[in-house]
C-alpha cells in the first residue's frame, strides 16, 4: 500500500502539468487499471488522466494519502472520486464526514 502511495506521489511530481483528470478512490477506481483498462485507455487516458485508486481503501486512507503528498501542486480540471464503499461498517454520518473532509482537502 505504501509503495503504491509513493508511486502516486512520484507520478504527481513528474507529471503534475499533464494530469487533467484524476480518478481517486478504492478498488472500484483501481479497477480501471484492470478489467476496465481497454475503455480507460481509449476514452480517458488521452485526456491526461491519472488513476489513484487502491484496493480496500476507506475514506480515512484516501484522506491520509491526500495529506501526505499525492495531490500536492496538482490542479486537475476534473476529479472523479469514488470512495466510501469499504466504510460499510461505519455510520452514515461518519462516512459523510470522511467524504466531506476529502472534498475539502482536494
C-alpha positions in Angstrom: 0.0 0.0 0.0 2.7 2.5 1.0 4.7 1.6 -2.1 1.7 2.4 -4.3 1.2 5.7 -2.4 4.8 6.6 -3.0 4.4 5.8 -6.7 1.4 8.2 -6.9 3.4 10.9 -5.1 6.2 10.4 -7.7 3.7 10.4 -10.6 2.3 13.7 -9.3 5.7 15.3 -9.1 6.8 14.1 -12.6 3.5 14.6 -14.5 2.0 17.5 -12.5 1.3 19.6 -15.5 0.0 16.7 -17.6 -2.8 15.5 -15.3 -6.1 17.0 -16.3 -8.4 14.3 -14.9 -7.8 12.5 -11.6 -9.5 9.2 -10.7 -9.3 8.9 -6.9 -10.6 6.2 -4.6 -10.8 2.5 -3.8 -10.7 -0.8 -5.7 -13.6 0.3 -7.9 -11.4 3.1 -9.1 -8.4 0.9 -9.3 -10.4 -1.4 -11.5 -10.0 0.9 -14.4 -6.4 -0.4 -14.5 -7.7 -4.0 -14.7 -10.9 -5.1 -16.4 -11.8 -1.5 -17.4 -8.3 -0.8 -18.9 -9.4 -1.0 -22.6 -12.1 1.6 -22.0 -9.9 3.7 -19.8 -7.0 3.7 -22.3 -9.4 4.6 -25.2 -11.6 7.1 -23.5 -9.8 8.6 -20.5 -6.0 8.3 -20.9 -5.9 10.7 -23.9 -7.4 13.4 -21.7 -4.3 13.3 -19.4 -5.8 11.1 -16.8 -4.2 9.6 -13.6 -5.8 6.8 -11.7 -5.0 6.9 -7.9 -7.3 4.0 -6.8 -6.1 1.5 -4.2 -7.9 -1.7 -3.3 -9.5 -1.7 0.1 -9.1 2.0 0.8 -11.5 3.7 3.1 -12.2 7.4 3.4 -9.6 7.8 6.1 -6.9 6.2 3.9 -7.7 8.5 1.0 -7.6 11.5 3.3 -4.2 10.3 4.6 -2.9 9.9 1.1 -4.0 13.4 0.1 -2.5 15.0 3.2 0.8 13.1 2.5 1.5 14.5 -0.9 -0.4 12.6 -3.6 -2.0 15.7 -5.0 0.5 18.4 -3.8 0.7 21.0 -6.6 -1.8 19.2 -8.7 -4.6 21.1 -10.4 -6.7 18.8 -12.5 -9.7 20.1 -14.3 -11.9 17.1 -13.1 -11.7 14.8 -10.1 -13.7 11.6 -10.2 -14.0 10.5 -6.5 -15.3 7.0 -5.7 -14.9 6.3 -2.0 -16.9 5.0 1.0 -17.8 1.5 -0.1 -15.3 0.0 2.3 -16.6 2.1 5.1 -19.8 0.0 5.2 -19.4 -0.8 8.9 -19.2 2.9 9.7 -22.3 5.1 10.4 -23.6 7.2 7.5 -22.6 10.3 9.4 -19.0 9.1 9.7 -18.9 8.2 6.0 -20.3 11.7 5.1 -17.8 13.4 7.4 -15.0 11.4 5.7 -16.1 12.2 2.2 -16.6 15.9 3.1 -13.0 16.0 4.6 -11.6 14.6 1.4 -13.5 17.0 -0.8 -12.3 19.9 1.4 -8.7 18.8 1.0 -9.0 18.4 -2.7 
